[in-house]
Amino acid sequence: MTTEILDVIVIGAGAAGLTAAYDIHHDTSFTYKILEASDVIGGRLQKLEGFADFPIDIGGEWIHVPPSILDEIYNDPNENPTDTIETVQYIQTYEEWEDEEWNTYDLWNTDYKFKNYTWFDFFNDWMAPGLDVELNCTVDAIDWSSTPVQLSCENGKQWAAKHVIVTSSVKVLQDHDLGFSPSLPQDTQEAIDEHYMLPGLKVFMKFQRRFYKEAFTFVEDHEDNEIPESDKYYYAATFGQDSNDNVLGMFAAGEPAEFFIGMTDNQIIGNLLEQLDDAYDGAASNNFIEGFVQDWTNSTFVKGVYTYLNDDWDSLGSIPTMRQPLKDRVFLAGEAVPADNYEWGFAHEAALSGRFAAERVVELLDD
Ligand SMILES: Cc1cc2nc3c(=O)[nH]c(=O)nc-3n(C[C@H](O)[C@H](O)[C@H](O)COP(=O)(O)OP(=O)(O)OC[C@H]3O[C@@H](n4cnc5c(N)ncnc54)[C@H](O)[C@@H]3O)c2cc1C
């Protein structure tokens, strides 16, 4: 049986993969397909429905730049998503509980949130329609020794393409899940291995009444506080939403998230309620209705929240190496490979990195 040779295969239907495919689909007549391991699109952008009276982002949630970035990603001179998508500017401060009292601190930048909408909705409603996505297709072998590149999925399906854009997370690449043959060049693999994929989770807790502050954190001691990106904070998930519910979110990444590895959902929620009770006089346990835990550390196809590279903010570190096309056949993209600066980790940067990879592939196909 001969396999059709596609112009482009995109691995992964997260922000990066969907944006790469969107550009190829809308701006060219080249053939392409997205191969996605899971049974849904979105990758680290997913939403929880039915838990509260508004949709909840259980992955990426904030828009860390002005919302016009959504128009830039959609990139259609005739239509702007922000004409219909509502967003709200986030607060500028948070509070910290230390030695039995609250102190107020500035938040580090200006953020926005979707109103009764999510990052997942943006990609699902605006970017994904019409795209050719093959779900449940976990790529486990990529022979890029010659053109076309030959790929196969765990379910036995075979594919061939002139160019492959890989958007899997850095941890998936570090664990060699994609089965590159030959192995990736040493400098590329070293650049990949230089990243640290932060473990992380999100928890949402519904309460009978609102007893908590808008955004807050606790001073905590962690034994091995070596990961500067470590983070753990609570926030009213209802901020800016049309909602009658009281939903408190908790996000942890890095060291504080490692603490929860191996715990059951009930143990995690019990631990958080105990911490909240301490600051709020038992109000958390007394008003708790139900909770939801999204564990990203153990998610099979992502394995963490986002990458941490190094704290030398003037250096792009290993990113330029990761951006180098491999024999013009394989292109790495995604959250850890930002297109033109060192703002990795964000949903919008992931999207733009997919666009950057698609541009380079289209240039080669045009030649
Ligand atoms: C809890 C959490 C909170 C966050 N908060 C924010 C935030 O507030 N604001 C923000 O801007 N960003 C946030 N982020 C980061 C943001 O979500 C990510 O940077 C972005 O979604 C990454 O997109 P991506 O396309 O690069 O990767 P992914 O979304 O990981 O997409 C990669 C895709 O590849 C698929 N895949 C993996 N292996 C294979 C394989 N072998 N075969 C086929 N497919 C495969 C995966 O299933 C996945 O769908 C957060 C992330 C998390 C997890």
Ligand as a Chemical Component Dictionary entry (heavy atoms), coordinates in Angstrom:
data_LIG
# 
_chem_comp.id                   LIG 
_chem_comp.type                 NON-POLYMER 
_chem_comp.pdbx_formal_charge   0 
_chem_comp.three_letter_code    LIG 
# 
loop_
_chem_comp_atom.comp_id 
_chem_comp_atom.atom_id 
_chem_comp_atom.alt_atom_id 
_chem_comp_atom.type_symbol 
_chem_comp_atom.charge 
_chem_comp_atom.model_Cartn_x 
_chem_comp_atom.model_Cartn_y 
_chem_comp_atom.model_Cartn_z 
_chem_comp_atom.pdbx_ordinal 
LIG C1  C1  C 0 -2.030 24.822 34.391 1  
LIG C2  C2  C 0 -1.520 25.726 33.319 2  
LIG C3  C3  C 0 -1.674 27.093 33.449 3  
LIG C4  C4  C 0 -1.228 27.946 32.450 4  
LIG N1  N1  N 0 -1.501 29.273 32.548 5  
LIG C5  C5  C 0 -1.291 30.053 31.471 6  
LIG C6  C6  C 0 -1.839 31.346 31.435 7  
LIG O1  O1  O 0 -2.526 31.782 32.370 8  
LIG N2  N2  N 0 -1.606 32.122 30.331 9  
LIG C7  C7  C 0 -0.864 31.650 29.272 10 
LIG O2  O2  O 0 -0.667 32.405 28.297 11 
LIG N3  N3  N 0 -0.355 30.394 29.273 12 
LIG C8  C8  C 0 -0.585 29.585 30.344 13 
LIG N4  N4  N 0 -0.150 28.308 30.338 14 
LIG C9  C9  C 0 0.723  27.864 29.240 15 
LIG C10 C10 C 0 -0.031 27.565 27.941 16 
LIG O3  O3  O 0 -1.179 26.819 28.220 17 
LIG C11 C11 C 0 0.913  26.784 27.033 18 
LIG O4  O4  O 0 2.116  27.526 26.854 19 
LIG C12 C12 C 0 0.361  26.507 25.637 20 
LIG O5  O5  O 0 -0.982 26.089 25.705 21 
LIG C13 C13 C 0 1.236  25.449 24.973 22 
LIG O6  O6  O 0 0.772  25.194 23.674 23 
LIG P1  P1  P 0 1.612  24.257 22.722 24 
LIG O7  O7  O 0 0.843  24.122 21.455 25 
LIG O8  O8  O 0 3.015  24.704 22.639 26 
LIG O9  O9  O 0 1.705  22.851 23.470 27 
LIG P2  P2  P 0 0.545  21.840 23.930 28 
LIG O10 O10 O 0 -0.669 22.559 24.305 29 
LIG O11 O11 O 0 1.175  20.932 24.927 30 
LIG O12 O12 O 0 0.226  21.036 22.592 31 
LIG C14 C14 C 0 0.997  19.929 22.192 32 
LIG C15 C15 C 0 0.061  18.872 21.681 33 
LIG O13 O13 O 0 0.860  17.779 21.212 34 
LIG C16 C16 C 0 0.183  16.582 21.497 35 
LIG N5  N5  N 0 1.148  15.503 21.491 36 
LIG C17 C17 C 0 2.118  15.239 22.397 37 
LIG N6  N6  N 0 2.788  14.132 22.051 38 
LIG C18 C18 C 0 2.249  13.701 20.884 39 
LIG C19 C19 C 0 2.509  12.583 20.014 40 
LIG N7  N7  N 0 3.451  11.662 20.301 41 
LIG N8  N8  N 0 1.749  12.428 18.894 42 
LIG C20 C20 C 0 0.763  13.341 18.579 43 
LIG N9  N9  N 0 0.469  14.392 19.398 44 
LIG C21 C21 C 0 1.208  14.572 20.521 45 
LIG C22 C22 C 0 -0.423 16.832 22.873 46 
LIG O14 O14 O 0 -1.510 15.957 23.146 47 
LIG C23 C23 C 0 -0.860 18.297 22.744 48 
LIG O15 O15 O 0 -2.210 18.389 22.308 49 
LIG C24 C24 C 0 -0.572 27.421 31.317 50 
LIG C25 C25 C 0 -0.389 26.035 31.194 51 
LIG C26 C26 C 0 -0.875 25.204 32.170 52 
LIG C27 C27 C 0 -0.745 23.714 31.980 53 
# 
loop_
_chem_comp_bond.comp_id 
_chem_comp_bond.atom_id_1 
_chem_comp_bond.atom_id_2 
_chem_comp_bond.value_order 
_chem_comp_bond.pdbx_ordinal 
LIG C1  C2  SING 1  
LIG C2  C3  SING 2  
LIG C2  C26 DOUB 3  
LIG C3  C4  DOUB 4  
LIG C4  N1  SING 5  
LIG C4  C24 SING 6  
LIG N1  C5  DOUB 7  
LIG C5  C6  SING 8  
LIG C5  C8  SING 9  
LIG C6  O1  DOUB 10 
LIG C6  N2  SING 11 
LIG N2  C7  SING 12 
LIG C7  O2  DOUB 13 
LIG C7  N3  SING 14 
LIG N3  C8  DOUB 15 
LIG C8  N4  SING 16 
LIG N4  C9  SING 17 
LIG N4  C24 SING 18 
LIG C9  C10 SING 19 
LIG C10 O3  SING 20 
LIG C10 C11 SING 21 
LIG C11 O4  SING 22 
LIG C11 C12 SING 23 
LIG C12 O5  SING 24 
LIG C12 C13 SING 25 
LIG C13 O6  SING 26 
LIG O6  P1  SING 27 
LIG P1  O7  DOUB 28 
LIG P1  O8  SING 29 
LIG P1  O9  SING 30 
LIG O9  P2  SING 31 
LIG P2  O10 DOUB 32 
LIG P2  O11 SING 33 
LIG P2  O12 SING 34 
LIG O12 C14 SING 35 
LIG C14 C15 SING 36 
LIG C15 O13 SING 37 
LIG C15 C23 SING 38 
LIG O13 C16 SING 39 
LIG C16 N5  SING 40 
LIG C16 C22 SING 41 
LIG N5  C17 SING 42 
LIG N5  C21 SING 43 
LIG C17 N6  DOUB 44 
LIG N6  C18 SING 45 
LIG C18 C19 SING 46 
LIG C18 C21 DOUB 47 
LIG C19 N7  SING 48 
LIG C19 N8  DOUB 49 
LIG N8  C20 SING 50 
LIG C20 N9  DOUB 51 
LIG N9  C21 SING 52 
LIG C22 O14 SING 53 
LIG C22 C23 SING 54 
LIG C23 O15 SING 55 
LIG C24 C25 DOUB 56 
LIG C25 C26 SING 57 
LIG C26 C27 SING 58 
# 
